[in-house]
Amino acid sequence: MRFYIALWFAKIVNGLINLIDKSRGSNFAGEHAMKIDPQMVAHFKGIDPDRVLFITGTNGKSTTNNLVNHIFRENGKKVISNLEGANLIYGVCTALIKASSLTGRVKADYFIFETDERFVPVIRRQLPAANLLITNLQKDQVQRNGDPDFIYRKLKEAVKGQNLRIFLNNEEPRARAFDEDAREVVSFGVARHSEAFRKSGSYVTMACPRCHHKIVFDYYNTDGIGAFHCSNCGHRSLAQADYTVEDVDFENRSFREAGADFTMPYDTPYMLYNYSAAVAVAKEFGGIEPSAAAKAFAGFRNVGGRFEIMHYKGKTIKYMRIKQENPETLQTSINVMAADPNRKMVALGLCPLVDMIPHYAVTFYAYDCDFSKLVKSDVEKYFCFSNPVCYDTANRFIYEGVDPAKITIEDSEDVEVIFREIEEAETDNIYLITWLHTYEHMEKFLKKEGAVYE
């Protein structure tokens, strides 16, 4: 009876939220319903674990989840998912509440959920998914997650002996190491492409997740991911993954995978692993042929604010939202900007992650990143904003050799202040990086100002 009370209460709450703002409430109903029935997720009816996929990892899980859902739905599959990005058990519970009948029965072809890598064990205790996709395990918000090897060990304990089919990133050392824990392994990867790069010996690599000796990268397709081998044991990327993105043409926004031709919805290197994973899942989990998945790619648009191109008062603004206190996503954005040979303005709004007290007390993650190629490129000006990280951001540029006269600092996240500075740039080529909170305010401002999105 407790389950039904929780379910009906949550449905009423969702109804009220929809009346106020349909964009809100991605985990509110589930969080409060689970106070009534803490085992609520386990009590929904009609879920076959073989039809359940969890998508987890440090970076790329939201985009991969959105793309997989898009492919499945374009091919006539009914999917229940947490597309709002609420990836703890409350978000999963809310998605099931919204899709269920008044008796708690859910009807769908597939259940596909983005899950926080730390909470996979918690969610699987109530929803024993038989399929798991791991995008990567990298540095992320150290005061909350600690070292990525801690997350690796925690996830290892959760999947060992669980008879899972695991989709894993062939070229990320920690993800690759889960091959020994799976009932079935499906690997995905990306062949070396024109934006691949090497790092000098002065940059720290990582320890092998199996023997703790040095991992050597033959090259990087994106930061921390590429063909690799351990200098001591046999841990290495396969020469060819089961599903591999090949023949990448950034200029024409195309690639090939599994014998099919694809158009890139977004022509940035870090997206290629999301594409590769989605094609693998579509075929192996959903029975969708790569050629059918390719047709769906043409109409894909990522969740708002991940990567946007906007036209505002004669400026072309290339907006990238990054996870705060995550050096890999910041490095990826730096690489994108550095690869642009044209004159540009860089507007960087790094912010403290306001979750655990004290905020912003551990480290400044920009020192884990290589800014040298960006600084050597044609940058008109650097704009560092946000409170209080703007000063650290400016210092990071100065330590990299940037003339302080080219740096503007604004101890604020006021959207009007940000765009006034952008308007004053001589170049029309603007790169803007912020976090989600700033984007939400920025989106309202741009809509009011008549900006046009591509």
Wavefront OBJ file of the C-alpha trace (Angstrom):
o trace
v 0.000 0.000 0.000
v 2.916 2.317 0.742
v 3.977 2.135 -2.932
v 0.548 3.234 -4.164
v 0.391 6.135 -1.738
v 3.849 7.276 -2.875
v 2.921 6.868 -6.541
v -0.366 8.767 -6.364
v 1.214 11.517 -4.284
v 4.020 11.863 -6.847
v 1.604 12.003 -9.764
v -0.281 14.840 -8.093
v 3.017 16.654 -7.475
v 4.039 16.194 -11.115
v 0.679 17.532 -12.245
v 1.135 20.665 -10.164
v 4.694 21.137 -11.444
v 3.470 20.870 -15.035
v 0.950 23.622 -14.378
v 3.695 25.905 -13.044
v 6.700 25.081 -15.270
v 7.037 21.911 -17.360
v 10.822 22.342 -17.559
v 11.168 21.825 -13.803
v 10.732 18.822 -11.546
v 13.248 16.343 -12.979
v 13.705 14.625 -9.608
v 11.425 16.434 -7.121
v 8.524 13.969 -7.259
v 10.771 10.922 -7.031
v 12.769 12.309 -4.126
v 9.669 12.988 -2.037
v 7.861 9.808 -3.062
v 10.856 7.729 -1.966
v 10.528 9.177 1.515
v 7.194 7.376 1.650
v 8.454 4.195 -0.053
v 12.278 3.981 -0.019
v 12.121 0.862 -2.258
v 9.766 2.484 -4.746
v 11.862 1.891 -7.897
v 11.857 -1.855 -7.203
v 8.061 -1.908 -6.986
v 7.229 -0.747 -10.509
v 5.772 -3.512 -12.671
v 6.583 -4.559 -16.235
v 10.350 -3.925 -16.322
v 12.524 -6.627 -17.905
v 16.163 -6.148 -16.717
v 17.401 -7.334 -20.136
v 15.680 -4.268 -21.601
v 17.337 -1.857 -19.162
v 20.540 0.061 -19.974
v 22.451 2.354 -17.623
v 24.740 4.935 -19.257
v 27.422 6.083 -16.843
v 30.855 7.683 -16.755
v 32.500 11.007 -15.992
v 31.939 12.816 -19.274
v 29.548 12.339 -22.179
v 26.784 10.354 -20.492
v 24.062 13.000 -20.949
v 24.838 13.486 -24.636
v 25.077 9.737 -25.243
v 21.791 9.166 -23.434
v 20.082 11.853 -25.492
v 21.472 10.529 -28.770
v 20.588 6.902 -27.996
v 17.048 7.933 -27.083
v 16.749 9.948 -30.282
v 17.892 7.018 -32.459
v 15.548 4.561 -30.743
v 12.523 6.825 -30.969
v 13.206 7.738 -34.591
v 13.147 4.006 -35.271
v 9.781 3.436 -33.626
v 10.916 2.238 -30.201
v 9.129 3.343 -27.051
v 11.723 4.381 -24.480
v 11.448 5.489 -20.866
v 14.403 7.654 -19.847
v 15.595 10.514 -17.636
v 16.420 12.933 -20.444
v 16.363 15.905 -18.066
v 19.742 14.733 -16.759
v 18.646 13.929 -13.177
v 20.928 10.921 -12.870
v 20.548 9.832 -9.233
v 17.933 7.320 -8.127
v 15.374 10.110 -7.628
v 15.635 11.087 -11.291
v 15.132 7.480 -12.372
v 12.173 7.180 -10.005
v 10.616 10.385 -11.360
v 10.920 9.140 -14.951
v 9.152 5.895 -14.001
v 6.443 7.771 -12.085
v 5.686 9.938 -15.123
v 5.468 6.900 -17.428
v 3.540 4.518 -15.180
v -0.152 3.776 -14.810
v -1.974 4.446 -11.550
v -1.105 0.897 -10.513
v 2.625 1.353 -11.179
v 2.812 -0.591 -14.431
v 5.180 0.745 -17.084
v 5.031 -0.212 -20.733
v 8.031 0.423 -22.967
v 10.312 -1.381 -25.377
v 13.432 -0.142 -23.581
v 14.438 1.596 -20.359
v 17.534 3.745 -20.831
v 18.849 5.823 -17.945
v 21.788 8.132 -17.453
v 23.261 7.233 -14.060
v 25.856 8.961 -11.933
v 28.902 6.709 -11.769
v 28.969 6.814 -7.959
v 25.316 5.767 -7.702
v 25.215 2.799 -10.083
v 25.347 0.349 -7.111
v 22.504 2.176 -5.336
v 20.243 2.224 -8.386
v 21.009 -1.351 -9.465
v 19.918 -2.669 -6.062
v 16.383 -1.628 -6.995
v 16.594 -1.778 -10.793
v 18.996 -4.580 -11.806
v 19.890 -3.450 -15.317
v 21.511 -6.184 -17.412
v 23.298 -3.662 -19.632
v 25.833 -0.978 -18.733
v 27.652 1.578 -20.890
v 30.788 3.264 -19.507
v 31.869 6.385 -21.388
v 35.057 7.110 -19.396
v 36.282 7.560 -15.818
v 38.328 10.735 -15.405
v 39.117 13.543 -12.973
v 35.977 15.259 -11.784
v 35.094 17.506 -8.842
v 37.713 16.150 -6.493
v 36.135 17.363 -3.238
v 33.096 15.228 -4.056
v 34.517 12.332 -6.078
v 38.114 12.088 -4.900
v 40.546 10.463 -7.299
v 39.048 8.819 -10.430
v 40.661 5.544 -9.372
v 38.422 5.618 -6.297
v 35.361 5.820 -8.570
v 36.863 3.060 -10.721
v 37.243 0.737 -7.722
v 33.750 1.528 -6.460
v 32.192 0.799 -9.853
v 34.296 -2.346 -10.211
v 32.873 -3.707 -6.980
v 29.365 -2.971 -8.193
v 29.635 -4.813 -11.533
v 31.833 -7.778 -10.608
v 29.929 -11.049 -10.884
v 26.715 -9.288 -12.009
v 26.440 -11.050 -15.390
v 26.321 -7.746 -17.284
v 26.735 -6.877 -20.906
v 29.088 -3.884 -20.812
v 29.572 -1.355 -23.582
v 32.992 0.129 -22.930
v 35.257 2.795 -24.356
v 38.139 0.986 -26.041
v 40.529 3.938 -25.749
v 40.006 5.068 -22.160
v 42.194 2.958 -19.820
v 39.842 2.715 -16.852
v 36.738 1.966 -18.917
v 38.682 -0.574 -21.005
v 39.644 -2.453 -17.809
v 36.024 -3.522 -17.208
v 36.321 -6.125 -19.957
v 37.257 -8.733 -17.345
v 34.031 -8.147 -15.380
v 31.431 -8.575 -18.120
v 29.314 -11.457 -19.350
v 29.622 -9.861 -22.779
v 31.771 -6.944 -23.931
v 30.900 -4.557 -26.747
v 33.718 -2.081 -27.345
v 33.426 1.254 -29.098
v 36.145 3.640 -30.211
v 37.432 6.208 -32.667
v 40.229 5.777 -35.196
v 43.004 8.353 -35.261
v 41.824 11.513 -37.020
v 43.155 14.905 -38.119
v 42.574 16.531 -34.723
v 44.439 13.812 -32.803
v 47.492 15.030 -30.891
v 50.411 13.997 -28.702
v 51.687 15.443 -25.440
v 55.273 16.073 -24.465
v 56.876 13.987 -21.747
v 56.486 16.838 -19.268
v 52.743 16.239 -18.996
v 51.571 13.707 -16.443
v 49.832 10.641 -17.853
v 47.961 8.175 -15.614
v 48.597 4.959 -13.747
v 47.407 1.682 -15.168
v 44.175 0.713 -13.363
v 45.380 -2.899 -13.173
v 49.076 -2.798 -12.200
v 49.563 0.923 -11.375
v 52.499 1.390 -13.730
v 52.623 4.120 -16.355
v 50.037 4.266 -19.151
v 51.543 5.416 -22.442
v 49.281 7.075 -25.004
v 50.339 6.653 -28.619
v 48.132 9.663 -29.362
v 45.038 11.385 -27.993
v 41.776 11.707 -29.919
v 40.510 13.909 -27.122
v 42.060 14.653 -23.772
v 42.794 11.490 -21.780
v 41.421 9.193 -24.492
v 43.278 7.548 -27.364
v 45.272 4.471 -28.322
v 47.209 3.378 -25.222
v 49.221 0.616 -23.617
v 50.577 -0.063 -20.153
v 54.360 0.079 -19.855
v 54.309 -3.002 -17.601
v 51.323 -5.325 -18.040
v 49.244 -6.313 -21.042
v 46.495 -3.732 -20.547
v 45.956 -1.855 -23.802
v 43.392 -0.622 -26.266
v 42.411 -3.029 -29.018
v 43.752 -2.275 -32.478
v 40.121 -2.189 -33.633
v 37.069 -1.825 -31.413
v 33.846 -3.682 -32.210
v 32.384 -0.359 -33.314
v 34.841 2.257 -34.557
v 34.309 5.736 -35.973
v 36.524 5.988 -39.050
v 37.202 8.286 -42.028
v 36.450 11.384 -39.952
v 36.067 14.517 -42.075
v 35.521 17.540 -39.844
v 35.273 19.967 -42.733
v 32.405 18.062 -44.328
v 31.041 16.863 -40.980
v 31.033 13.177 -41.859
v 32.370 9.803 -40.706
v 31.861 6.081 -41.239
v 30.998 3.434 -38.685
v 30.010 -0.207 -39.111
v 29.805 0.218 -42.871
v 27.411 3.184 -42.807
v 27.962 6.845 -43.656
v 27.066 9.378 -40.970
v 26.651 13.138 -40.782
v 27.997 14.749 -37.617
v 25.379 16.769 -35.750
v 28.322 18.532 -34.030
v 31.800 18.623 -35.551
v 33.898 18.557 -32.378
v 36.339 15.715 -31.613
v 34.995 14.878 -28.164
v 31.556 14.113 -29.635
v 32.926 11.245 -31.729
v 32.994 8.830 -28.783
v 29.355 9.644 -28.034
v 28.521 8.872 -31.670
v 30.444 5.605 -31.606
v 28.788 4.460 -28.375
v 25.306 5.323 -29.621
v 25.723 3.298 -32.831
v 26.985 0.303 -30.828
v 24.017 0.473 -28.441
v 21.534 0.919 -31.274
v 22.695 -2.262 -33.010
v 23.532 -4.555 -30.086
v 20.862 -3.459 -27.606
v 18.088 -2.172 -29.864
v 18.572 -4.236 -33.025
v 18.765 -1.017 -35.079
v 21.020 -1.263 -38.108
v 23.781 1.378 -38.438
v 22.229 2.620 -41.695
v 18.953 3.291 -39.835
v 20.824 4.976 -36.984
v 22.595 7.178 -39.544
v 19.259 8.544 -40.780
v 18.363 9.564 -37.229
v 21.648 11.478 -36.786
v 20.521 14.155 -39.248
v 17.752 15.364 -36.931
v 19.594 15.159 -33.621
v 19.913 18.230 -31.446
v 21.625 17.880 -28.098
v 20.070 18.996 -24.840
v 20.109 22.795 -24.735
v 23.293 24.474 -23.607
v 25.852 21.712 -24.187
v 27.153 23.250 -27.385
v 25.423 26.108 -29.152
v 26.228 28.523 -31.978
v 24.414 31.822 -31.590
v 24.316 35.025 -33.651
v 24.058 38.146 -31.520
v 24.564 41.751 -32.644
v 26.974 40.838 -35.428
v 28.896 38.328 -33.307
v 29.045 34.571 -33.812
v 29.167 33.083 -30.326
v 30.307 29.476 -29.969
v 29.063 28.453 -26.567
v 30.375 25.417 -24.678
v 28.992 24.400 -21.313
v 31.450 22.432 -19.207
v 31.280 20.512 -15.972
v 32.804 22.709 -13.310
v 35.988 21.519 -11.613
v 36.544 18.933 -14.335
v 39.894 19.336 -16.150
v 39.099 16.938 -19.014
v 36.048 18.861 -20.205
v 37.903 22.153 -19.823
v 40.873 20.793 -21.786
v 38.577 19.583 -24.536
v 37.085 23.071 -24.848
v 40.574 24.606 -24.872
v 41.558 22.260 -27.693
v 38.505 23.277 -29.735
v 39.375 26.963 -29.370
v 43.068 26.421 -30.082
v 42.259 24.553 -33.307
v 40.469 27.614 -34.718
v 43.097 29.599 -36.717
v 40.911 32.703 -36.895
v 41.134 35.699 -34.605
v 38.893 35.226 -31.581
v 37.819 36.372 -28.164
v 37.883 33.878 -25.298
v 35.289 34.460 -22.560
v 35.844 31.991 -19.746
v 33.495 31.783 -16.762
v 34.868 29.105 -14.472
v 32.861 28.823 -11.278
v 33.113 27.097 -7.909
v 30.997 23.998 -7.506
v 28.556 24.989 -4.792
v 27.598 21.692 -3.208
v 29.819 20.720 -0.293
v 30.993 23.144 2.378
v 33.516 24.723 2.175
v 33.063 25.573 -1.505
v 36.084 25.803 -3.787
v 38.584 24.662 -1.182
v 40.565 21.863 -2.836
v 42.299 22.921 -6.030
v 42.088 25.080 -9.110
v 41.689 22.561 -11.893
v 42.803 24.836 -14.743
v 46.393 24.088 -13.698
v 45.809 20.508 -14.840
v 45.207 21.822 -18.377
v 47.539 22.776 -21.217
v 46.762 26.288 -22.457
v 49.894 26.662 -24.590
v 48.285 26.028 -27.998
v 45.415 28.364 -27.236
v 47.776 31.134 -26.131
v 49.865 30.692 -29.298
v 46.747 30.990 -31.469
v 45.252 34.322 -32.575
v 43.375 35.585 -29.490
v 42.338 39.251 -29.428
v 41.350 39.305 -25.765
v 40.616 37.097 -22.778
v 37.585 37.817 -20.603
v 37.610 36.124 -17.174
v 34.365 36.357 -15.228
v 32.516 34.758 -12.260
v 32.873 35.120 -8.532
v 35.499 34.426 -7.206
v 37.277 32.204 -9.717
v 37.822 34.996 -12.266
v 41.061 36.029 -10.525
v 42.464 32.505 -10.571
v 41.489 32.166 -14.234
v 43.326 35.387 -15.087
v 46.397 34.251 -13.161
v 46.380 30.968 -15.062
v 46.552 32.876 -18.367
v 49.329 35.121 -17.027
v 51.370 32.088 -15.934
v 50.984 30.776 -19.482
v 52.566 33.988 -20.790
v 49.529 36.078 -21.738
v 50.060 39.847 -21.596
v 47.892 41.113 -18.698
v 46.794 43.998 -20.929
v 44.861 41.453 -23.028
v 42.917 40.195 -19.983
v 39.690 41.698 -18.657
v 38.381 40.561 -15.264
v 34.785 40.844 -14.056
v 33.902 39.570 -10.591
v 30.351 38.789 -11.668
v 28.098 36.394 -13.569
v 25.702 39.139 -14.576
v 24.584 38.267 -18.101
v 24.294 41.873 -19.235
v 27.869 42.524 -18.108
v 29.113 39.439 -19.985
v 27.443 40.393 -23.250
v 28.430 44.053 -22.985
v 32.054 42.897 -22.918
v 31.411 40.612 -25.903
v 29.867 43.500 -27.850
v 33.025 45.568 -27.348
v 35.295 42.978 -28.996
v 36.606 43.885 -32.442
v 36.446 40.297 -33.651
v 33.083 38.699 -34.387
v 34.418 35.226 -33.476
v 33.567 34.616 -29.822
v 34.104 31.537 -27.660
v 32.063 31.521 -24.461
v 32.359 28.924 -21.698
v 30.195 28.838 -18.572
v 28.313 26.408 -16.377
v 24.615 25.495 -16.469
v 23.403 28.159 -14.037
v 24.854 30.992 -16.141
v 23.513 29.440 -19.344
v 19.943 29.419 -18.026
v 20.099 33.165 -17.362
v 21.941 33.758 -20.627
v 19.276 31.917 -22.637
v 16.525 34.175 -21.310
v 18.589 37.288 -22.057
v 19.407 36.190 -25.622
v 15.786 35.351 -26.327
v 14.786 38.832 -25.212
v 17.550 40.385 -27.358
v 16.496 38.447 -30.471
v 19.602 36.284 -30.838
v 19.420 33.561 -33.488
v 20.509 29.974 -32.755
v 21.886 27.690 -35.473
l 1 2 3 4 5 6 7 8 9 10 11 12 13 14 15 16 17 18 19 20 21 22 23 24 25 26 27 28 29 30 31 32 33 34 35 36 37 38 39 40 41 42 43 44 45 46 47 48 49 50 51 52 53 54 55 56 57 58 59 60 61 62 63 64 65 66 67 68 69 70 71 72 73 74 75 76 77 78 79 80 81 82 83 84 85 86 87 88 89 90 91 92 93 94 95 96 97 98 99 100 101 102 103 104 105 106 107 108 109 110 111 112 113 114 115 116 117 118 119 120 121 122 123 124 125 126 127 128 129 130 131 132 133 134 135 136 137 138 139 140 141 142 143 144 145 146 147 148 149 150 151 152 153 154 155 156 157 158 159 160 161 162 163 164 165 166 167 168 169 170 171 172 173 174 175 176 177 178 179 180 181 182 183 184 185 186 187 188 189 190 191 192 193 194 195 196 197 198 199 200 201 202 203 204 205 206 207 208 209 210 211 212 213 214 215 216 217 218 219 220 221 222 223 224 225 226 227 228 229 230 231 232 233 234 235 236 237 238 239 240 241 242 243 244 245 246 247 248 249 250 251 252 253 254 255 256 257 258 259 260 261 262 263 264 265 266 267 268 269 270 271 272 273 274 275 276 277 278 279 280 281 282 283 284 285 286 287 288 289 290 291 292 293 294 295 296 297 298 299 300 301 302 303 304 305 306 307 308 309 310 311 312 313 314 315 316 317 318 319 320 321 322 323 324 325 326 327 328 329 330 331 332 333 334 335 336 337 338 339 340 341 342 343 344 345 346 347 348 349 350 351 352 353 354 355 356 357 358 359 360 361 362 363 364 365 366 367 368 369 370 371 372 373 374 375 376 377 378 379 380 381 382 383 384 385 386 387 388 389 390 391 392 393 394 395 396 397 398 399 400 401 402 403 404 405 406 407 408 409 410 411 412 413 414 415 416 417 418 419 420 421 422 423 424 425 426 427 428 429 430 431 432 433 434 435 436 437 438 439 440 441 442 443 444 445 446 447 448 449 450 451 452 453 454
